[in-house]
Amino acid sequence: MVEFKNLKVMPMSNQINKDRSLEIIFPKLSHFWMDSGLLGLYEIAKKENPSEMGVEMHLTDEGLTFKGTEDNLTELFNKSYKSLLDQYYNKSTEKQRQSNEGFYYDSKEDKFVRFPKVKSMGVAGLIFSKPPRMTAKQVKYDVIELNEAGKKTNKKVLPPEYSHLQDRFDSFLSETGLKISANNLLIDGPNAIQPQVEIKVKKGKERGKCFICGEASHLLTDIGGTVYPMITGSSGVLSFNSNGGSPEKVCWKCGFLGKFVPVNGFYVYNNESYNIYFPYSSSLIKMSEVYDSFQAENGIIVEDPNLLNNFKNSLGVLFQHPFEQFFTFLYSLYLTFLRKNVTDEGVNELDLGKLYDVFISKAPLEFYTINTTSLGDTQMGKMIWPFNNSVFIFRLFENVEKNKISIKEVMTSLIDRDQKKYENKTMMRNKVCERILKKSSVVELIEQHAFHINKSKKQYIKPIHDFVIEYEKILKEGNDKLDQAIIDTAVSLGKTIGFSVASAGRKGKGDLFRLRKTRKPEDFLNEVNRIQIKYGTLITSELYGKGQEFENNFQEFKQFCMIAALNTFNSKSQN
């Protein structure tokens, strides 16, 4: 009888456990960042055909559920992560694709392969901005000394184990014009951006609770910018407080979701700053439907050759500050997604059905906006705010365009071209856009800007003149503060004054500036009377018939009056 000593028999339960179906639930956390990652995982995994891999996937308003064996779930998550990196993190500009400067040796195919340099941009760049690293392996070049025409030079050559490829390698470099710019030759794969993730679907011993979701987890890692960039990493926590103890921990699921956030984000990069926009709803189903709509053929998504933005820009390139950038995004969304085809009468119509489906039906849709600025090699968050006035803005665009007012001309008219610093040229426009987005009055800013740019020369202001009247009337609907009749009276008075003083040229313009300087209602009326006597102006009796309303709303009345007067003056004095 043969006796076996120290023989280890693998229990059958191991194989049974591997074949046992597991359920992995990623709950909705009601946080725009993590829920965007949840949506991103769903949209990427969906394209990997999970059912063919033996995995069931279900999205509900409560979260995302996966069912399958340990191996199948792990395979799906790994494949989804690889697809995510290829689509969102390892991006190349058009110039980088054309240059194709990288190369590696493919040992299976026995050939040298070129690849473009890559970098992460947009939301992915905010999450992970480290340089690419090797995906397989690499070998260090040897260096030999050459003597060419009496001049000694160093040359990088392949190490002994690859020396049989040297002639082919030299020919490859000569034919492509590429240079050896690194100390190592890549083998069997290019450099790529690879944020580290840990995937462990099988539950084990509980290690603690996750700082983000609050669930108990068997696998925890230090929290950092790759989970949520607005939270500093462990080095940041410990460097400012040596007695602060260990940083907070997050579970593997939250760490995994944090990498998928770019799928749901729009971005624009300008002056080393990011402006990022996330469509968000309390309903995950709604977010998924909106994502599919935006990804449609006539959607807003584009691929910029320089990777500076990922959405259509319909208002030009001189947009740099947070609120004006977001305004361009909303207008581009209106043009490409929400507007019906132009009618035979040349009138643009808002697709009310689509507006309702996207922004109101089931659960309201809002946008979370993030503004960052460069701080060395990293981006520092400056502002995060939710925007929920989309329906108002889109109806505004429709009403303005129906009145033959060009939004693009309005935005162009708000540029201060006399400013020397580039960033100051659109500072006023950014303030105007901020107030529009917040449904606040802009007449004060428009009046300041109109007279500022016309101080020493004549500037065309009709677009902003027409816009401010239309916008303020819409804004004041149902508001007793300044009704439309008061606006009409102020504009009518301004047109009369502007027409009267236009023939006097510079002296007439001086009278406008003098009228603008008045601070009290009685001073304003005295100056109007002076202009009436000097130029024979016929002032409408409506002004004097609205005495109390005029006094109660004097500043706004005067601002409307002065904008209309300057616009009329510019128009008539040109003839």
Secondary structure, 3 states (H helix, E strand, C coil): CCCCCCCCCCCHHHHHHHHCCEEEEEECCCCHHHHHHHHHHHHHHHCCCHHHHCCEEEEECCEEEEEECHHHHHHHHHHHHHHHHHHHHCECCHHHHHHCCEEEEECCCCEEEEECCCECCCHHHHHCCCCCEECCEEEECEEEEEEECCEEEEEEECCHHHHHHHHHHHHHHHHHCCCCCCCEEEECCCEECCCCCCCCCCCCCCCEECCCCCCEECCEEECCCCCCCCCCCHHHHHHHCCCCCCCCEEEHHHHHHHHHHHHHCEEEEECCEEEEEEEEECCHHHHHHHHHHHCCCCCCECCCCCCCECECCCCCCCCCCHHHHHHHHHHHHHHHHHECCCCCCCCCCECHHHHHHHHCCCCCEEEEEEEEEEECCEEEEEEEEEECCHHHHHHHHHHHHHCCCCHHHHHHHCCCCCCCCHHHCCHHHHHHHHHHHCCCCCHHHHHHHHHHHCCCCCCCCHHHHHHHHHHHHHHCCCCCCCCHHHHHHHHHHHHHHHHHHHHHCHHHHHHHHHHHCCCCHHHHHHHHHHHHHHHCCCCCCHHHHCHHHHHHCHHHHHHHHHHHHHHHHHHHHCC
